[in-house]
Amino acid sequence: MSLPRMVTWGLFEARDTKQKFYFYNTHLAHRPQDAEARRKSVELIVSRIGKLRAGVPVILTVF
């Protein structure tokens, strides 16, 4: 069975300091036979984060 995966993300700004940060959240495939899918998912996420504006912190949560 194939289940599409996604990453939800947003650019936020702290109210008090005005510091901006990105927040990314995803849920990776979890079955033992999904190891290759997990690897590819992580590679894609890292690639996308690597293209973000320098100096803006990133928070990544993975479930």
C-alpha positions as CSV (number, residue, x, y, z in Angstrom):
1,M,0.0,0.0,0.0
2,S,1.3,3.4,-1.0
3,L,0.7,6.3,1.3
4,P,1.7,9.8,0.3
5,R,3.8,11.8,2.8
6,M,4.0,15.5,3.3
7,V,5.8,18.2,5.1
8,T,3.9,21.1,6.7
9,W,6.0,24.2,7.1
10,G,5.7,27.9,7.9
11,L,7.7,31.0,8.5
12,F,7.0,32.5,11.8
13,E,8.0,35.7,13.7
14,A,8.3,35.9,17.4
15,R,6.1,38.7,18.8
16,D,8.5,40.1,21.3
17,T,11.9,39.9,19.5
18,K,10.7,39.9,15.8
19,Q,13.1,37.0,15.3
20,K,11.9,34.9,12.3
21,F,12.2,31.1,12.2
22,Y,11.0,28.3,10.0
23,F,9.0,25.4,11.5
24,Y,8.8,22.1,9.6
25,N,6.8,19.0,10.6
26,T,6.6,15.6,9.0
27,H,5.7,12.0,9.6
28,L,8.0,9.5,8.0
29,A,7.0,6.1,6.8
30,H,7.5,3.7,9.7
31,R,7.4,0.1,8.4
32,P,10.7,-1.8,8.2
33,Q,10.3,-2.2,4.4
34,D,10.0,1.6,4.1
35,A,13.7,2.3,4.9
36,E,14.5,3.6,1.4
37,A,11.4,5.8,1.4
38,R,12.5,7.3,4.7
39,R,16.0,7.9,3.4
40,K,14.7,9.7,0.3
41,S,12.2,11.7,2.3
42,V,15.0,13.0,4.7
43,E,17.2,13.8,1.7
44,L,14.4,15.9,0.1
45,I,13.7,17.7,3.4
46,V,17.4,18.5,4.0
47,S,17.7,19.7,0.4
48,R,14.7,22.1,0.7
49,I,15.9,23.4,4.1
50,G,19.4,24.0,2.6
51,K,17.8,26.4,0.1
52,L,16.3,28.6,2.7
53,R,17.5,32.1,3.5
54,A,20.7,31.9,5.6
55,G,20.6,33.1,9.2
56,V,17.0,32.1,9.8
57,P,16.7,29.2,12.4
58,V,14.8,26.1,11.4
59,I,12.9,23.8,13.7
60,L,12.2,20.3,12.3
61,T,9.9,17.8,14.1
62,V,9.6,14.3,12.8
63,F,7.0,11.8,14.1
